[in-house]
């Protein structure tokens, strides 16, 4: 035979009621309840072009035959193929949003194991407006990858992963900036 659960005392009922009321008040007056944040993909809406910055590579990258220029070409090639305008530094500064696509690839050659560990970060930074109305540069879209590969295959794998992330950026950019569907007759 099961023992019945103890009845709620009036003191615990009052505490429960206070917590429930506090949660309701927070839900109603929370800034997130009033206006939801944009998704990473939605944050790309209205970007007319983007500057590309590929960070310098660690010396270990050269030991496996990977060059910064190669990664820069992967990014620029993917953007150009998609028809996304690549901004110069002056064009970026003239744009109110000051958008740039930042790529950082860290490579560590583990010689005694003939392996390479690497990380890839691809990020969109642009001007954002803070709650108080101030403007700041902020990260609004990002992808990251951590990998390990044999030294002879690492450069190919790094280029492949980066190209895939550029494709993801292009897809998100195109979706965010797609023209609205034309109205159908009778709408």
C-alpha positions in Angstrom: 0.0 0.0 0.0 1.4 3.4 -1.0 1.7 6.1 1.5 -0.1 9.3 0.3 2.0 12.3 -0.4 1.9 14.8 2.4 -0.5 17.7 1.9 0.9 21.1 1.1 1.1 23.2 4.2 -0.1 26.8 4.0 3.4 28.1 4.4 4.7 26.0 1.5 1.6 27.0 -0.6 2.4 30.7 0.1 6.1 30.1 -1.0 5.0 28.3 -4.1 2.6 31.1 -5.0 5.3 33.7 -4.5 7.7 31.9 -6.8 4.9 31.4 -9.4 4.1 35.1 -9.3 7.7 36.1 -9.6 8.2 33.8 -12.6 5.1 35.4 -14.3 6.4 38.9 -13.6 9.8 38.1 -15.0 8.3 36.5 -18.1 6.1 39.5 -18.8 8.8 42.1 -18.2 11.8 40.3 -19.6 13.3 42.1 -22.6 13.4 38.7 -24.4 9.6 38.3 -23.9 9.0 41.7 -25.6 11.2 41.1 -28.6 13.0 37.9 -29.4 16.7 38.1 -30.5 17.5 37.5 -34.1 19.0 34.1 -35.0 22.6 34.0 -36.3 21.3 33.6 -39.8 18.7 36.4 -39.5 21.5 38.7 -38.4 22.9 38.6 -42.0 19.8 40.3 -43.4 20.6 43.6 -45.2 24.4 43.0 -45.4 25.2 44.3 -48.9 28.8 43.0 -48.9 31.5 41.8 -46.5 35.2 42.3 -46.0 37.3 39.1 -45.6 40.0 38.8 -42.9 42.1 35.6 -42.7 44.4 35.6 -39.7 48.1 34.8 -40.1 48.9 31.1 -39.6 51.2 29.6 -37.0 54.7 28.4 -38.3 53.5 24.8 -38.0 51.1 25.5 -40.9 54.1 26.1 -43.3 55.6 22.7 -42.2 52.6 20.9 -43.6 52.4 23.1 -46.8 49.4 25.2 -45.7 49.5 29.0 -46.5 47.3 31.9 -45.4 46.8 32.8 -49.1 45.3 29.4 -49.8 42.7 29.8 -47.1 42.0 33.4 -48.3 41.4 32.1 -51.8 39.0 29.4 -50.5 36.9 32.1 -48.7 37.0 34.7 -51.5 36.3 32.1 -54.2 33.3 30.8 -52.4 31.9 34.3 -51.9 32.6 35.4 -55.5 31.0 32.2 -56.9 27.9 33.1 -54.8 27.8 36.7 -56.1 28.5 38.2 -52.6 30.4 41.5 -52.9 33.7 41.5 -51.1 34.4 44.9 -49.5 37.7 46.7 -49.3 38.7 48.2 -46.0 37.5 51.6 -47.1 34.1 50.2 -48.3 33.7 48.4 -45.0 34.3 51.5 -43.0 31.8 53.4 -45.2 29.1 50.8 -44.5 27.1 51.6 -41.3 27.3 47.9 -40.3 31.0 47.5 -40.9 30.7 43.8 -41.6 33.6 41.4 -41.9 34.1 37.7 -42.2 36.9 36.6 -39.9 38.8 33.3 -40.4 41.2 31.9 -37.9 43.0 28.6 -38.4 45.3 27.2 -35.7 47.6 24.4 -36.6 49.9 22.3 -34.4 52.1 19.7 -36.0 52.7 16.8 -33.6 55.8 15.5 -35.3 56.5 12.4 -33.2 53.0 11.1 -34.1 52.9 12.4 -37.7 49.6 14.1 -36.8 48.3 17.6 -37.1 45.7 19.1 -34.7 43.8 22.1 -36.0 41.0 24.4 -35.3 39.0 26.6 -37.6 36.8 29.5 -36.7 34.8 31.5 -39.2 32.9 34.4 -37.8 30.8 37.4 -39.0 31.3 40.6 -37.0 29.3 43.7 -37.6 28.1 46.8 -35.7 25.3 46.1 -33.3 23.2 48.4 -31.1 23.3 47.8 -27.4 20.3 48.1 -25.1 21.4 51.7 -24.2 21.6 52.7 -27.8 25.4 52.6 -28.0 27.0 51.0 -31.1 29.6 48.2 -30.8 31.3 45.7 -33.0 29.8 42.3 -32.3 30.0 38.6 -33.3 26.7 37.7 -35.0 27.4 34.4 -36.8 30.0 31.7 -36.2 31.1 28.2 -36.9 34.0 26.3 -35.3 35.8 23.0 -36.0 38.4 21.1 -34.1 40.2 18.3 -35.9 43.1 15.9 -36.0 44.5 14.5 -39.2 47.6 12.8 -40.6 50.2 15.4 -41.5 50.0 14.5 -45.2 46.2 14.9 -45.4 45.7 17.9 -43.0 46.0 20.7 -45.6 43.3 19.1 -47.8 41.1 18.5 -44.7 41.4 22.1 -43.5 40.6 23.5 -47.0 37.6 21.1 -47.2 36.2 22.1 -43.8 36.7 25.8 -44.5 35.0 25.5 -47.9 32.0 23.8 -46.2 31.7 26.6 -43.7 31.9 29.2 -46.4 29.0 27.3 -48.2 27.0 27.4 -44.9 27.6 31.1 -44.6 26.6 31.7 -48.3 23.4 29.6 -47.7 22.5 31.6 -44.5 23.3 34.9 -46.3 21.2 34.1 -49.3 18.3 32.9 -47.1 18.4 36.1 -45.0 18.6 38.3 -48.1 16.1 36.5 -50.3 13.5 38.6 -52.0 10.1 38.1 -50.5 7.9 35.9 -52.7 5.8 37.7 -55.3 2.2 38.1 -54.3 -0.1 35.7 -56.1 -3.2 37.0 -57.8 -6.1 37.4 -55.4 -3.8 38.2 -52.4 
